[in-house]
Amino acid sequence: MSGEFEVTHPISFISKLFMVDNAADDWRIAMTSERMFFICLEILVCAIHPIPGNYTFTWTARLAFSYTPSKTDADVDIILSIPMFLRLYLIARVMLLHSKLFTDASSRSIGALNKINFNTRFVMKTLMTICPGTVLLVFTISLWIIAAWTVRACERYHDNMDITSNFLGAMWLISITFLTIGYGDMVPNTYCGKGVCLLTGIMGAGCTALVVAVVAKKLELTKAEKHVHNFMMDTQLTKRTAVPFAHLEMLFFTFQVKNTAANVLRETWLIYKNTKLVRKMDHAKVRKHQRKFLQAIHQ
């Protein structure tokens, strides 16, 4: 009962928070099918524990290099001990509950205004943004140790040469599998060890991709460095194109002055023509040309 209380206590706390936030009267309103599934899954994970006593079963496998069958008596505890690593999800919950983003009221308020859910995924994204190298290093070392212990536990009943059943040998097998090298000097004999090596290879490929992304991000210029770089490039471009642009600007200015002078002379001649060389002066036409004359001067 104590273990079940420890498991369901955070769920009941979350349900109470849901009731307060939504002004609900019954806690069962917060119990959706998805939440009930995760509650049952969490109880199942935390309920796995080795059985007191000495119980064995017959474990049959085929040796890797000789392909001969191997049959031995193994403890039942090996089946129940390996799934206990699923309880490591509690570390993520502790990180969430002790995170400053989760405990700070101002950050929670800003997150609520922006519709951000403060969960484990958000905390992990924040850590990957702040210290990606440390997170990847801790995750890789932890994965190596757990996978090496699991391989050692799976292979110790069928490893007559004491290769993978040794912890350091298992660490070597996990490391070369994680790095996708695969020398072939060590191979697992059981399906349990093969499955662990398969998952290790998949996680190694993912971590390698994350390392490449982190290194590429570190090699990028910062915002200030980008401004300085763009300013230097603009300065060099201006120096290269200063003489041609100045020449074009001078030509355009000369053409504009000549065009303005021609317009002034034309309107002056038309004003003189419509005032002095006609028998009857058309005042509307004169005002029109005078208007164009002023526009040509101020152009």
TORLUM-615268 format. One record per residue: residue in three letters; x, y, z of N, C-alpha, C in turn. Coordinates in steps of 0.1 Angstrom, whole numbers. Atoms other than C-alpha are relative to their C-alpha. Layout:
N
{atom ALA; {X; Y; Z}; {X; Y; Z}; {X; Y; Z}} ...
// end
This chain:
299
{atom MET; {8; -12; 0}; {0; 0; 0}; {8; 13; 0}} {atom SER; {-8; -12; 0}; {28; 24; 7}; {5; 4; -14}} {atom GLY; {-4; -3; 13}; {42; 20; -28}; {-11; 6; -9}} {atom GLU; {11; -5; 8}; {8; 25; -43}; {-4; 15; 4}} {atom PHE; {3; -13; -4}; {3; 56; -22}; {10; 10; -6}} {atom GLU; {-10; -9; 6}; {36; 71; -34}; {-2; 2; -15}} {atom VAL; {2; -2; 15}; {26; 65; -70}; {-12; 9; -2}} {atom THR; {12; -7; 3}; {-9; 78; -68}; {-1; 14; 7}} {atom HIS; {0; -13; -7}; {-1; 108; -45}; {2; 11; -10}} {atom PRO; {-2; -11; 10}; {13; 130; -74}; {-12; 1; -9}} {atom ILE; {12; 0; 9}; {-17; 120; -96}; {-11; 7; 7}} {atom SER; {11; -7; -8}; {-41; 131; -68}; {3; 15; 1}} {atom PHE; {-4; -14; -1}; {-22; 163; -64}; {-3; 8; -13}} {atom ILE; {3; -6; 13}; {-25; 170; -102}; {-15; 2; -1}} {atom SER; {14; 0; 1}; {-62; 162; -100}; {-6; 12; 8}} {atom LYS; {5; -11; -8}; {-67; 187; -72}; {3; 13; -6}} {atom LEU; {-3; -13; 7}; {-49; 214; -91}; {-9; 2; -12}} {atom PHE; {9; -1; 11}; {-71; 206; -121}; {-14; 5; 5}} {atom MET; {13; -4; -5}; {-102; 210; -99}; {0; 15; 4}} {atom VAL; {-1; -15; -4}; {-90; 244; -85}; {0; 9; -12}} {atom ASP; {-1; -9; 11}; {-81; 258; -119}; {-13; 1; -8}} {atom ASN; {12; 0; 8}; {-114; 248; -135}; {-12; 1; 8}} {atom ALA; {11; -2; -9}; {-136; 253; -105}; {-9; -12; 0}} {atom ALA; {8; 13; 1}; {-147; 216; -106}; {-3; -5; 14}} {atom ASP; {4; 5; -13}; {-166; 200; -77}; {4; -15; 2}} {atom ASP; {-3; 15; -1}; {-157; 163; -84}; {14; -3; -6}} {atom TRP; {-13; 4; 5}; {-122; 149; -89}; {-1; -9; -12}} {atom ARG; {1; 9; 11}; {-135; 124; -114}; {-1; 7; -13}} {atom ILE; {0; -8; 12}; {-139; 152; -139}; {13; 1; -7}} {atom ALA; {-13; -1; 5}; {-102; 154; -142}; {6; -13; -5}} {atom MET; {-5; 13; 3}; {-98; 117; -148}; {-5; -4; -15}} {atom THR; {2; 4; 14}; {-97; 113; -186}; {5; -14; -3}} {atom SER; {-5; 14; 4}; {-90; 80; -204}; {15; 0; -1}} {atom GLU; {-15; -1; 1}; {-55; 91; -212}; {7; 1; 13}} {atom ARG; {-6; -1; -13}; {-48; 101; -176}; {-1; -14; 8}} {atom MET; {2; 13; -7}; {-62; 68; -163}; {10; -11; -6}} {atom PHE; {-10; 9; 6}; {-40; 49; -188}; {14; 2; 6}} {atom PHE; {-13; -2; -6}; {-9; 66; -175}; {1; -3; 15}} {atom ILE; {0; 4; -14}; {-19; 60; -139}; {2; -15; 1}} {atom CYS; {-2; 15; -1}; {-23; 23; -145}; {14; -4; -5}} {atom LEU; {-14; 3; 4}; {10; 22; -164}; {10; 3; 10}} {atom GLU; {-10; -4; -11}; {28; 40; -136}; {-1; -10; 11}} {atom ILE; {1; 10; -11}; {14; 16; -110}; {6; -13; -4}} {atom LEU; {-6; 13; 4}; {24; -14; -131}; {15; 1; 0}} {atom VAL; {-15; -2; 0}; {60; 0; -136}; {5; -1; 14}} {atom CYS; {-5; -1; -14}; {64; 7; -99}; {-3; -13; 8}} {atom ALA; {3; 13; -7}; {49; -27; -89}; {10; -11; -3}} {atom ILE; {-10; 11; 4}; {76; -47; -107}; {11; 0; 11}} {atom HIS; {-10; 2; -11}; {99; -61; -80}; {4; -14; 0}} {atom PRO; {-4; 14; -1}; {120; -92; -76}; {-8; -7; 12}} {atom ILE; {8; 8; -10}; {101; -120; -57}; {10; -6; 10}} {atom PRO; {-9; 6; -10}; {116; -130; -24}; {0; -16; -1}} {atom GLY; {-2; 14; 1}; {130; -165; -25}; {9; -4; -12}} {atom ASN; {-9; 5; 10}; {150; -186; -49}; {-8; -8; -10}} {atom TYR; {8; 6; 11}; {131; -194; -81}; {9; 1; -13}} {atom THR; {-8; 1; 13}; {148; -205; -114}; {-9; -5; -11}} {atom PHE; {7; 5; 12}; {137; -213; -149}; {11; -4; -10}} {atom THR; {-9; 5; 9}; {154; -230; -178}; {1; 10; -12}} {atom TRP; {-2; -10; 10}; {170; -205; -202}; {8; -6; -12}} {atom THR; {-7; 6; 11}; {179; -218; -237}; {4; 11; -10}} {atom ALA; {-5; -10; 10}; {201; -198; -261}; {10; -8; -9}} {atom ARG; {-10; 5; 9}; {225; -204; -290}; {12; 8; 0}} {atom LEU; {-12; -8; -1}; {261; -194; -287}; {3; 6; -14}} {atom ALA; {-2; -8; 12}; {273; -168; -312}; {9; -6; -10}} {atom PHE; {-11; 4; 9}; {305; -182; -327}; {-1; -15; -3}} {atom SER; {1; 14; 2}; {299; -220; -323}; {-13; -5; -5}} {atom TYR; {13; 3; 3}; {262; -219; -329}; {-5; -13; 6}} {atom THR; {5; 12; -7}; {257; -247; -304}; {-10; 5; 11}} {atom PRO; {10; -4; -10}; {227; -246; -281}; {6; 0; 14}} {atom SER; {-4; -1; -14}; {232; -236; -245}; {-12; 1; 9}} {atom LYS; {11; 1; -9}; {208; -245; -217}; {5; 1; 14}} {atom THR; {-4; -1; -14}; {211; -234; -181}; {-11; 5; 8}} {atom ASP; {10; -5; -9}; {191; -225; -151}; {3; 14; 4}} {atom ALA; {-1; -14; -3}; {186; -188; -145}; {-10; 4; 11}} {atom ASP; {9; -5; -10}; {171; -169; -117}; {-11; 8; -6}} {atom VAL; {11; -8; 5}; {137; -154; -121}; {2; 15; 3}} {atom ASP; {-2; -14; -3}; {150; -122; -106}; {6; 8; -12}} {atom ILE; {-6; -7; 12}; {168; -114; -139}; {-11; 6; -8}} {atom ILE; {11; -5; 8}; {134; -110; -156}; {-7; 12; 7}} {atom LEU; {6; -11; -7}; {121; -87; -129}; {9; 11; 3}} {atom SER; {-10; -11; -3}; {153; -67; -123}; {2; 9; -11}} {atom ILE; {-2; -9; 12}; {157; -54; -158}; {-11; 10; -2}} {atom PRO; {11; -10; 2}; {122; -38; -161}; {0; 11; 11}} {atom MET; {0; -10; -11}; {129; -19; -128}; {7; 13; -4}} {atom PHE; {-6; -12; 5}; {150; 5; -148}; {-10; 10; -6}} {atom LEU; {11; -9; 5}; {117; 19; -161}; {-4; 10; 10}} {atom ARG; {3; -9; -11}; {114; 36; -127}; {9; 13; -2}} {atom LEU; {-8; -12; 1}; {140; 61; -139}; {-7; 12; -5}} {atom TYR; {8; -11; 4}; {112; 82; -152}; {-3; 10; 12}} {atom LEU; {2; -9; -12}; {109; 95; -116}; {11; 11; 0}} {atom ILE; {-10; -11; 0}; {142; 114; -122}; {-5; 12; -8}} {atom ALA; {6; -11; 8}; {124; 134; -149}; {-10; 8; 8}} {atom ARG; {10; -7; -8}; {96; 141; -125}; {6; 9; 11}} {atom VAL; {-7; -7; -10}; {120; 152; -98}; {6; 13; -6}} {atom MET; {-5; -11; 7}; {137; 175; -123}; {-11; 11; -3}} {atom LEU; {11; -9; 3}; {103; 190; -132}; {-4; 7; 13}} {atom LEU; {5; -6; -12}; {92; 196; -96}; {10; 9; 7}} {atom HIS; {-10; -8; -6}; {125; 211; -86}; {6; 11; -10}} {atom SER; {-5; -10; 10}; {130; 233; -117}; {-5; 14; 4}} {atom LYS; {3; -14; -3}; {130; 270; -113}; {-12; 5; -9}} {atom LEU; {11; -3; 8}; {106; 273; -142}; {-13; -4; 5}} {atom PHE; {12; 5; -6}; {81; 252; -124}; {-4; 6; 13}} {atom THR; {3; -5; -13}; {84; 267; -90}; {-1; 16; 0}} {atom ASP; {1; -15; 0}; {87; 304; -100}; {-14; 4; -5}} {atom ALA; {14; -4; 3}; {53; 321; -100}; {-1; 9; -12}} {atom SER; {0; -9; 11}; {62; 348; -125}; {1; -8; -14}} {atom SER; {-1; 8; 12}; {74; 322; -151}; {-13; -8; -3}} {atom ARG; {12; 7; 2}; {43; 302; -145}; {-11; 9; -6}} {atom SER; {10; -9; 5}; {21; 332; -151}; {2; 4; -15}} {atom ILE; {-3; -3; 14}; {39; 342; -183}; {-3; -13; -9}} {atom GLY; {3; 12; 8}; {36; 306; -195}; {-14; -3; -2}} {atom ALA; {15; 1; 2}; {-1; 305; -188}; {-5; 10; -10}} {atom LEU; {5; -10; 10}; {-6; 337; -208}; {4; -4; -14}} {atom ASN; {-4; 5; 13}; {13; 321; -237}; {-4; -14; -3}} {atom LYS; {5; 14; 2}; {-5; 287; -233}; {11; -10; -1}} {atom ILE; {-11; 9; 0}; {27; 269; -225}; {-2; -9; 12}} {atom ASN; {2; 10; -10}; {24; 237; -205}; {14; -4; 6}} {atom PHE; {-12; 3; -7}; {52; 233; -179}; {1; -15; 3}} {atom ASN; {-1; 14; -2}; {59; 196; -183}; {15; -4; -1}} {atom THR; {-14; 5; 1}; {90; 174; -185}; {6; 3; -13}} {atom ARG; {-5; -3; 13}; {93; 180; -222}; {5; 14; -1}} {atom PHE; {-4; -14; 0}; {95; 217; -217}; {13; 2; 8}} {atom VAL; {-12; -1; -8}; {121; 214; -190}; {12; -6; -7}} {atom MET; {-11; 6; 7}; {143; 191; -211}; {4; 8; -12}} {atom LYS; {-4; -10; 11}; {141; 215; -241}; {8; 12; 6}} {atom THR; {-7; -12; -6}; {152; 243; -217}; {14; -4; 3}} {atom LEU; {-13; 5; -3}; {181; 222; -205}; {9; -2; -12}} {atom MET; {-7; 2; 12}; {191; 213; -240}; {4; 13; -7}} {atom THR; {-4; -13; 5}; {191; 250; -249}; {11; 7; 8}} {atom ILE; {-10; -6; -9}; {211; 261; -218}; {13; -7; 0}} {atom CYS; {-12; 8; -1}; {236; 233; -215}; {-1; -13; -8}} {atom PRO; {2; 12; 8}; {233; 208; -244}; {11; -10; 2}} {atom GLY; {-12; 10; -1}; {268; 193; -240}; {-1; -8; 13}} {atom THR; {1; 7; -13}; {263; 185; -203}; {-12; -10; 0}} {atom VAL; {11; 9; 0}; {229; 169; -209}; {3; -12; -8}} {atom LEU; {-4; 12; 8}; {242; 147; -237}; {10; -8; 6}} {atom LEU; {-10; 8; -7}; {272; 137; -217}; {-5; -8; 11}} {atom VAL; {6; 8; -11}; {252; 127; -186}; {-9; -11; -6}} {atom PHE; {8; 10; 6}; {227; 109; -208}; {8; -12; -6}} {atom THR; {-9; 10; 6}; {254; 90; -227}; {6; -9; 10}} {atom ILE; {-7; 8; -10}; {273; 79; -197}; {-10; -9; 8}} {atom SER; {10; 8; -7}; {241; 68; -179}; {-5; -11; -9}} {atom LEU; {4; 10; 10}; {230; 49; -210}; {10; -11; -1}} {atom TRP; {-10; 10; 1}; {263; 31; -212}; {0; -9; 12}} {atom ILE; {-1; 8; -12}; {263; 20; -176}; {-12; -9; 2}} {atom ILE; {12; 8; -1}; {227; 8; -176}; {0; -11; -10}} {atom ALA; {-1; 10; 10}; {231; -10; -209}; {10; -11; 3}} {atom ALA; {-10; 10; -3}; {263; -26; -198}; {-4; -9; 11}} {atom TRP; {5; 9; -11}; {248; -39; -166}; {-11; -9; -5}} {atom THR; {10; 8; 5}; {218; -52; -185}; {6; -11; -9}} {atom VAL; {-6; 10; 8}; {240; -70; -210}; {7; -10; 8}} {atom ARG; {-7; 9; -9}; {261; -85; -182}; {-10; -9; 7}} {atom ALA; {10; 8; -6}; {230; -97; -165}; {-6; -10; -9}} {atom CYS; {6; 9; 10}; {216; -113; -197}; {10; -10; -4}} {atom GLU; {-10; 9; 6}; {249; -129; -208}; {7; -9; 10}} {atom ARG; {-8; 7; -9}; {263; -142; -176}; {-3; -15; 1}} {atom TYR; {3; 15; -1}; {245; -176; -178}; {5; -7; -12}} {atom HIS; {-3; 7; 12}; {256; -184; -213}; {14; 4; -5}} {atom ASP; {-13; -4; 4}; {291; -168; -215}; {10; -8; 8}} {atom ASN; {-9; 9; -6}; {315; -196; -208}; {14; 6; 1}} {atom MET; {-14; -6; 1}; {346; -175; -218}; {1; 13; 9}} {atom ASP; {0; -12; -8}; {337; -147; -194}; {4; 13; -7}} {atom ILE; {-3; -12; 8}; {337; -120; -221}; {-10; 11; 3}} {atom THR; {11; -10; -2}; {304; -102; -220}; {-6; 0; 14}} {atom SER; {5; 1; -14}; {296; -114; -185}; {8; 9; 9}} {atom ASN; {-8; -9; -7}; {324; -92; -173}; {-5; 15; -2}} {atom PHE; {5; -13; 1}; {313; -56; -166}; {8; 9; -10}} {atom LEU; {-8; -8; 9}; {342; -40; -184}; {-1; -5; -15}} {atom GLY; {2; 5; 14}; {338; -63; -214}; {-14; 4; -5}} {atom ALA; {13; -5; 4}; {301; -54; -215}; {0; 15; -3}} {atom MET; {-1; -14; 3}; {310; -17; -214}; {7; 2; -14}} {atom TRP; {-6; -1; 13}; {333; -23; -244}; {-10; -3; -11}} {atom LEU; {10; 4; 10}; {305; -40; -263}; {-10; 11; -2}} {atom ILE; {10; -11; 1}; {281; -12; -255}; {6; 12; -7}} {atom SER; {-6; -12; 5}; {305; 15; -264}; {2; -1; -15}} {atom ILE; {-2; 2; 15}; {314; 1; -299}; {-14; -1; -7}} {atom THR; {13; 1; 6}; {277; -6; -305}; {-7; 14; 0}} {atom PHE; {6; -13; -1}; {267; 29; -294}; {6; 9; -11}} {atom LEU; {-7; -8; 10}; {293; 45; -317}; {-1; -6; -14}} {atom THR; {3; 6; 13}; {281; 22; -346}; {13; -5; -7}} {atom ILE; {-13; 5; 5}; {316; 8; -350}; {-1; -15; -3}} {atom GLY; {3; 14; 1}; {309; -29; -344}; {12; -8; -5}} {atom TYR; {-12; 8; 4}; {343; -47; -345}; {-3; -14; -2}} {atom GLY; {3; 14; 2}; {327; -81; -342}; {8; -9; 9}} {atom ASP; {-7; 9; -9}; {351; -93; -315}; {-9; -5; 12}} {atom MET; {10; 4; -10}; {322; -94; -290}; {-14; 0; -6}} {atom VAL; {14; 1; 5}; {287; -105; -298}; {-9; -6; 12}} {atom PRO; {9; 7; -11}; {257; -113; -274}; {-5; -13; -5}} {atom ASN; {5; 13; 3}; {244; -148; -272}; {-15; -1; 1}} {atom THR; {14; 1; -3}; {209; -143; -259}; {-8; 11; -7}} {atom TYR; {8; -10; 6}; {180; -124; -274}; {-2; 12; 9}} {atom CYS; {0; -12; -9}; {180; -102; -243}; {11; 9; -3}} {atom GLY; {-12; -8; 3}; {215; -91; -250}; {0; 7; -14}} {atom LYS; {1; -6; 14}; {208; -86; -287}; {-10; 11; 0}} {atom GLY; {9; -11; -1}; {178; -65; -279}; {6; 13; 6}} {atom VAL; {-7; -11; -6}; {198; -43; -256}; {10; 7; -9}} {atom CYS; {-10; -5; 10}; {225; -39; -282}; {-7; 7; -11}} {atom LEU; {8; -7; 10}; {198; -30; -308}; {-4; 14; 5}} {atom LEU; {4; -13; -5}; {184; -3; -286}; {11; 10; 2}} {atom THR; {-12; -9; -2}; {219; 10; -278}; {4; 6; -13}} {atom GLY; {-3; -5; 13}; {226; 13; -315}; {-9; 11; -5}} {atom ILE; {10; -10; 4}; {194; 32; -321}; {2; 13; 8}} {atom MET; {-2; -12; -8}; {201; 56; -292}; {14; 6; -4}} {atom GLY; {-13; -6; 4}; {237; 60; -304}; {-1; 8; -12}} {atom ALA; {3; -8; 12}; {225; 71; -338}; {-7; 13; 3}} {atom GLY; {7; -12; -4}; {201; 96; -322}; {9; 10; 7}} {atom CYS; {-9; -9; -7}; {228; 110; -299}; {10; 6; -9}} {atom THR; {-9; -5; 9}; {252; 113; -327}; {-6; 12; -8}} {atom ALA; {7; -11; 7}; {227; 134; -346}; {-1; 12; 8}} {atom LEU; {2; -12; -9}; {221; 156; -316}; {14; 6; 2}} {atom VAL; {-13; -6; -2}; {259; 161; -311}; {3; 8; -12}} {atom VAL; {-3; -8; 12}; {262; 172; -347}; {-8; 13; 0}} {atom ALA; {8; -12; 0}; {233; 196; -343}; {6; 10; 10}} {atom VAL; {-5; -9; -10}; {248; 210; -311}; {13; 7; -4}} {atom VAL; {-13; -6; 5}; {283; 215; -327}; {-3; 10; -11}} {atom ALA; {4; -9; 10}; {267; 231; -357}; {-5; 13; 5}} {atom LYS; {6; -12; -6}; {248; 255; -335}; {11; 8; 7}} {atom LYS; {-11; -7; -6}; {280; 263; -316}; {9; 8; -10}} {atom LEU; {-8; -6; 10}; {298; 271; -348}; {-7; 12; -7}} {atom GLU; {7; -11; 6}; {271; 296; -359}; {5; 13; 7}} {atom LEU; {-3; -13; -5}; {278; 333; -355}; {-12; 5; 9}} {atom THR; {10; -6; -9}; {260; 351; -326}; {-7; 12; -7}} {atom LYS; {7; -12; 6}; {236; 380; -333}; {10; 12; -2}} {atom ALA; {-9; -11; 1}; {263; 406; -325}; {11; -3; -11}} {atom GLU; {-10; 4; 10}; {289; 387; -347}; {-6; 1; -14}} {atom LYS; {7; -1; 14}; {264; 386; -376}; {-1; 15; -4}} {atom HIS; {1; -15; 3}; {259; 424; -373}; {14; 5; -5}} {atom VAL; {-14; -5; 4}; {297; 430; -374}; {4; -6; -14}} {atom HIS; {-3; 6; 13}; {301; 406; -403}; {-7; 7; -12}} {atom ASN; {8; -7; 10}; {273; 422; -423}; {5; 14; -3}} {atom PHE; {-5; -13; 1}; {287; 456; -416}; {13; 0; -8}} {atom MET; {-13; 1; 7}; {322; 446; -428}; {-2; -3; -15}} {atom MET; {3; 4; 14}; {307; 430; -460}; {-6; 12; -7}} {atom ASP; {6; -11; 6}; {287; 461; -467}; {10; 11; -3}} {atom THR; {-11; -10; 2}; {318; 483; -462}; {8; -3; -12}} {atom GLN; {-8; 4; 11}; {338; 463; -486}; {-7; 1; -14}} {atom LEU; {8; -2; 13}; {310; 463; -512}; {-1; 15; -4}} {atom THR; {0; -15; 3}; {307; 501; -508}; {13; 5; -6}} {atom LYS; {-13; -4; 5}; {344; 505; -514}; {2; -4; -15}} {atom ARG; {-2; 5; 13}; {343; 484; -545}; {-9; 7; -10}} {atom THR; {9; -6; 10}; {313; 501; -561}; {-1; 16; 2}} {atom ALA; {1; -14; -2}; {320; 537; -549}; {3; 8; -12}} {atom VAL; {-3; -8; 12}; {337; 549; -581}; {-10; -2; -11}} {atom PRO; {10; 1; 11}; {312; 535; -606}; {-13; 7; 4}} {atom PHE; {12; -7; -4}; {283; 548; -585}; {1; 15; -1}} {atom ALA; {-2; -14; 1}; {298; 582; -583}; {0; 5; -14}} {atom HIS; {1; -4; 14}; {303; 583; -620}; {-14; 0; -6}} {atom LEU; {14; 1; 5}; {267; 572; -627}; {-8; 12; 6}} {atom GLU; {7; -11; -6}; {255; 598; -602}; {3; 13; -7}} {atom MET; {-3; -12; 7}; {274; 625; -620}; {-6; 1; -13}} {atom LEU; {7; 0; 13}; {260; 615; -654}; {-15; 3; 2}} {atom PHE; {14; -3; -2}; {225; 615; -640}; {-3; 14; 4}} {atom PHE; {2; -14; -4}; {229; 649; -624}; {2; 9; -12}} {atom THR; {-2; -8; 12}; {243; 664; -656}; {-12; -1; -10}} {atom PHE; {12; 2; 9}; {214; 649; -676}; {-12; 8; 6}} {atom GLN; {11; -7; -6}; {189; 663; -651}; {1; 15; -1}} {atom VAL; {-2; -14; 1}; {204; 698; -652}; {-3; 5; -14}} {atom LYS; {2; -3; 14}; {204; 698; -690}; {-15; 0; -3}} {atom ASN; {14; 2; 2}; {168; 686; -690}; {-8; 12; 6}} {atom THR; {7; -11; -7}; {157; 713; -665}; {2; 13; -8}} {atom ALA; {-3; -12; 7}; {175; 740; -685}; {-8; 1; -13}} {atom ALA; {7; 0; 12}; {158; 729; -717}; {-15; 3; 2}} {atom ASN; {14; -3; -4}; {123; 730; -700}; {-2; 15; 3}} {atom VAL; {1; -14; -3}; {130; 765; -687}; {0; 8; -13}} {atom LEU; {-1; -8; 12}; {140; 778; -721}; {-12; -2; -9}} {atom ARG; {12; 3; 8}; {110; 761; -738}; {-12; 8; 5}} {atom GLU; {11; -7; -6}; {85; 776; -714}; {2; 15; -1}} {atom THR; {-3; -14; 2}; {102; 810; -716}; {-4; 5; -14}} {atom TRP; {4; -3; 14}; {98; 810; -754}; {-15; -1; -2}} {atom LEU; {14; 1; 2}; {62; 799; -752}; {-7; 12; 7}} {atom ILE; {7; -12; -7}; {53; 827; -727}; {2; 12; -9}} {atom TYR; {-3; -11; 9}; {70; 852; -750}; {-8; 0; -12}} {atom LYS; {7; 1; 12}; {53; 839; -780}; {-15; 3; 2}} {atom ASN; {14; -2; -2}; {18; 839; -765}; {-3; 14; 6}} {atom THR; {3; -13; -5}; {22; 874; -751}; {4; 11; -9}} {atom LYS; {-6; -11; 8}; {42; 894; -777}; {-3; -3; -15}} {atom LEU; {0; 3; 14}; {38; 876; -810}; {-14; -4; -5}} {atom VAL; {14; 3; 4}; {0; 871; -811}; {-8; 13; 0}} {atom ARG; {9; -11; 1}; {-28; 896; -820}; {-8; 1; 13}} {atom LYS; {8; 1; -12}; {-50; 885; -791}; {5; -10; 10}} {atom MET; {-6; 8; -10}; {-35; 872; -760}; {-10; -9; 7}} {atom ASP; {9; 10; -7}; {-50; 840; -745}; {6; -1; 14}} {atom HIS; {-5; 0; -14}; {-46; 845; -707}; {0; -14; 6}} {atom ALA; {-1; 14; -5}; {-54; 808; -699}; {12; -7; -4}} {atom LYS; {-12; 7; 5}; {-27; 795; -721}; {13; 6; 6}} {atom VAL; {-12; -6; -6}; {-2; 821; -707}; {2; -5; 14}} {atom ARG; {-1; 5; -14}; {-10; 811; -671}; {4; -15; 0}} {atom LYS; {-4; 14; 1}; {-6; 774; -682}; {15; -1; -2}} {atom HIS; {-14; 0; 3}; {29; 781; -696}; {8; 6; 12}} {atom GLN; {-6; -6; -12}; {38; 803; -666}; {1; -11; 11}} {atom ARG; {-1; 11; -10}; {29; 774; -643}; {10; -10; -3}} {atom LYS; {-10; 10; 4}; {50; 750; -663}; {14; 6; 2}} {atom PHE; {-13; -7; -2}; {79; 776; -662}; {4; -1; 14}} {atom LEU; {-4; 0; -14}; {78; 777; -624}; {3; -15; 4}} {atom GLN; {-3; 14; -3}; {77; 739; -622}; {13; -5; -5}} {atom ALA; {-13; 4; 6}; {107; 736; -645}; {11; 6; 8}} {atom ILE; {-10; -6; -8}; {126; 760; -623}; {2; -7; 13}} {atom HIS; {-1; 7; -13}; {118; 742; -590}; {2; -15; -1}} {atom GLN; {-2; 15; 2}; {123; 707; -605}; {13; -5; 5}} 
// end
